[in-house]
Amino acid sequence: MSTIYNIYGTDSHTMTLKLLEAIDAVRLVPSGGNVALKPNLVVAGHPDDGATTHAGVLSGCIEYFRAEGVSDISIIEGSWVGDNTQRAMKTAGYDEICRRYDVPFYDLKKDKTRSVDTPIGKIDVCSRALDAGLLVNLPVLKGHCQTVMTCALKNLKGCLPDHEKRRFHSLGLTKPIAALGSVLKAGLIIVDSICGDLNFEEGGNPIHTGRMFAGTDAVMIDAFGCSLMGLELGQVPYIQLAEKFGVGSVKFGPAVDLNEPVNAGSYPKPSGTVRSLTKNVHEDSACSACFAALARALYVEGAGRNKSIFIGQGWKGKSIPDGAMGIGNCCKGAKSCVKGCPPSAKDIAEAFIG
């Protein structure tokens, strides 16, 4: 059984170094192989907001692998549909990391792709991710407005071109996320759980728990993350499906603590805020960026909570009942529609108050 290592604190750089040393991570790098670091840069937000990977996780990885003789190290990522990866990396402080260590950053939105066979058919995946000698997955443990939780398996979605990200939503997310994990396997996962947002993927309501953890089995890491958040595996169905696809095991033993959990916060369950806010929303294959913008607008502006709202690719070209509001270009069939791909939370909130 693979081992999960825990460490507590707030210094992401030092914590990362200690996790890598405990795992003896250099043994995972193929002889002469490169290391590609894949953080979570879903949006242009500061890591302390609870959505993106702290820059210290990257600097810790770079210093460790450099000291072990690995010279070919890069950072690879593509933000979600509608956001700009370069803007996101600068907001998170990665531009300074790249300058300080002379490490290249590759925007996967601009990368070549290859079509690979998976248990549910072909998926287009960015070539730099597929060609990594050691792909190091650096997710944030946090909530998600559609999948309840996101961590290791879902973070690999950033290694897809935008058209494939949209298609994942049209397929319902669960099956394609699990299938992607079967063909794009990170050899090492280091989870930034210092302050993840338990409800919104794009952050804004961080819960400070002062913890990071690491392992080599993405399914096990996600199952462990579920346990920390008080979730049952059935609430995040892509995890068990990934196990069926041979990605890893949901079974985990006691984690190895590298230090004492001094003042470490607990993990309250996701509050159910998103489900409550979207009770009148008719969602069909909505992209995360669009649905998250709607959820955020409903959170900050209560005027929309009693409206009948339609959102998602499944409504494209279809008529929407009079009196209902459409969100995004896919729902422009509504007489009242907040256009955009995706529209901003600000625009949606302003539409609610007329």
N, C-alpha and C positions, 0 to 999 in steps of 0.2 A: 504494500500500500504506500502511495506517495505521502510525503510528510508536508504539513503546512506549518510555517514558521510565523509567529506573532512578534511584533515589537510595538512598544508604546512610547509616546512622546509627541513632539511637535516639529522637531528638526528633520524635515523630510530627507535632506542630503545624508546626514549621519545615519538615520534609520535605514535608508536604502543600502548604504555601504555594509552595515551589519547584517542585513538580510542576505545580501549577495555572498558575503563571507561565510555565513552559516550554511548556505546551500552549496558552496564551492561552485559558483555559477560558471566559471571559466571552463569547467569540464563539459559543459553543454555546447560549447562552440566547436563546430567541426574544424579539423586541422586546416589552417589557411582560410577559414571562413570569415564572413563579415557578420556584424551585429547590427540589426535594425531595431530601433526603439520606437514603439508605437504607443504614444500617450492618448489621452482623451482630450480632444480639442473641439468638442461638439459645437461650441459657440465661442464668441469673443468675450470671454468673461475671466475675471481674476480667480485663481484657484481657491481663494478664501471664500468665494461665493458658493462653493460646494458643487461645482460642475466639471471643472477641468483639473488635470493632473498638475501637481505642484512642480515648479521648475527644479527644485532640489532633488526630485526623484530622477530626473534626467542627468543632472550633474553628478549625482552619486553613481549612476550606472556608467557614465563616461569615465569617471576617475577610476572606478574599479577595473573595468575592462582594459583601459589604457595601461594601468599598473601591471596587469596580467599579460601584457604583450599584444593585445588586439589593437590594430591600428585602423582598420576599416570599420568605422562606426558612423551611423547616420540616424537621423530622426525622420520618421515618415508618418504622415497623417493627412486626412481630408475631413474638413468640418462638415456639418450636416447640410442638406440641401437648403440653399438660400443664404448661407453665411459664407464669409471669405476666410479661407484657411490662413493666409498671410496675416490678416488682421487679427485673427484668433491667436496665432503664435506670438505676435508682438504683445498683445494684451496679457498673455500668460507669462511673459518674460523669457520666452524661449529664444528670442533674437539675441539677447545678451549671452545666453548659454552657448549658442552657436558661435558667436564672436570670441568668447573667452576660450573655448576649447577647439576652435577651428573645426567644427563638425557641421556637415551640410544638413540642411532641412529640405525635404522633398514633399511638395504638395501633391498628394495622390489624386487630386482632382485633375491634374495635368499629366498623369502617368499613363503609359500604355497598359493595356489589359490583355488577359488571356482567358478564354472560355474553358472552364474545367468541369469535369463530370462530377456530380454529387448524387446522393440518394434521391433527390427530387428533380434531377435534371441538371442542365448546364447552368453555371453561374459565371459571370464575368468578374474577374478579380484583378486587382492592380498587380503588375508584374514585380515591382520592387518588394512587395510583401511576399509573393510566392518565391522569389529568388533569394530571400534572406537566408544566410547560413544559420543564424539564430535570431528568430523573431521574438523580441521581448515585449510582451503585452503589459501595458502600464495603465490599467483602467482605474476609474473612481467607483467605489461602491456607493450607489445612490438609488433613489427611486426613479420611476419612469411613468409618465402619464398613460402609457398604453400597455407596457409589459410588467408593470408593478416594480420590478427591480432590474437594474442593469449593472453588469460587472464585466467579467472576462470574456464570455462568449459574445455578448452583444457589442463589445468594444471593437471587435474585428470588422464590424460593418463599416467602419471608417476606411477600410482597405478596398472599398468598392467605388466604382464610378457613380456619379449622381443618378444616371438612368437606372442602374441596378438597385440603388437604395430605394428609389421610387417603386420599383417592381417588388421589392421585398414587402413593402406595405400592401401592395395589391394582392400578395400571396398570404397575408395575415401575420407576418413576422415570425411566428413560432417555428414553422417548418424550415424556412430559409435560414434563420439564425443557426439552428441546429445543424443544418446541412453544410453551411459555410465552415463551421467548426470541424467538420470531418475532412476538409481538404486544405484548410489554412490553419495549421496547428502551431501555436506559439510554444516554443520549448521552455519558456520561463514566463511566469506571471507575477508581477509585483503590484499589489493593490494599494492605492492611495485611499485610505479610509480615515483620513485625519478630520475631515469636515464635510462629508457628502450630504447633499440635500436629499431627504427621504421621500419627497413627493414629486419634485420637478427635475427632469434631466438637465435643464438649462440653468439650474441653481437659483439662488436668491434667498433660500431659507436653510442655511447650513446647520447641521447638527454636529457639534464638536465632540468627537469620540477619541481623538488622539491615538489612533492605531493605524498600523500598516501590517499587511501580511503577504506571504509569498508561497509559491509552490510551482509544480510543473504540470499539474492536471487541471485544465480549465473547468471541466465539469465539477470536480471536487471543490475547486475554489469558489465556484458559483453556489454550490450547495452549502458550503460553509458560510458564504455571505448571506444566504437566505436565513440560516440559523441565527446569525448575528442580528438580523433585522426582524426576527420573530415571525418569519414567513414560512408557510408550508411549501414544499416543493411543487405541489399541484397548483399553487398560485403563480408560478413562473414555469409553465409547461415546456419551454424549449430546453430546460436543463435535463429533464428525464428523457426527452426525445434525443438529445445529443448523446446521452449514454447508450440509447438503443442503436444509434448510428456508429457506435464504437469510438467516440471521441474521448471518453474517460469514464470515471466512476463517481457516483453520487455519495459513496460511502467514505467517511473520513474518521480518523481517530482523533485523540486529543492533540491539539496544536502544541508545538514546542514554543514556549515563551522565552524570548531572549532577554527580557528584563521584567521588572515588576510593573504591574499596571497602576502606576502612581497617578491618581486623579484622572484616570481614564473614564470618559463618559460612557453611559450605557447606550444601548441601541433601542430606542423606542420603535414600535412598529410604525410604518407609514400610516399617516392619520386617516387615510381614506378621503382626503380633501378633494382630490381630482375627481373621484367617482361621484362625490356629492355635488360638486360644481357642475358636472357634465350630465346630470340626470335627464335633461331635456335635449341632449345633443344626439342627432342621428348621424352616427359615424360609419363610414364605409370606406375602408382602405386609405385612411388619411395618413399622410407623411408625418413623421414625428415633429418636424419644425412647425408645420401648420397647426397640428393638434395642440402642441405645447403653447403656441402663441394664443390660441383660443382659451386654453385652461388658465394661462396667466392673466388674460384680460378678464375672465370671469372671477378670478381671485381678487383682483384689485378693483373691479367695477361691478358691484352687485346688480346693476340694472339689467344685465343680460341673463340672469339666472332663471328667469321665468319665461324666456323666449324659446320658441321652437327653432332649433339651429341645425343646419345640415352642413356636413363637412366630409371631404374625402374624394378620392379618384372614382369611387363607385358611383357617384352622382353625376359624373361627367356626361353631358349630352342629355340628361334626364330632366324632366320637369320637376319643380319643387313647389309644394303647396303655397298658395297665397298666404301672406302673413308670416311666413317663415323667413329666416335670415340664412343666406348662404355665406360660407367662409372660404375664401380662396378661389382661384380661377376655375377650379374644377366644378364649382357650384354657381357659376355665373348665370345659370338658368333661373335662379331665384330673382324675384323683382327687387329684393333688397339684398345686395351682395357686397361684402368687403373683399375687393379684388386684391390679387397679389399671389406670388408663388415663392415663399409664403407671404401672407400679409403680416404686418407687425402687430404685436399685442397692443401697442398704442392706438393704431388705426381701428382695431376691433373694439377696444374699449370706448373710443370716441363714437363709433357707430352705435353702441349700446345706449349712449346717453343722448344721441340724436343731435 
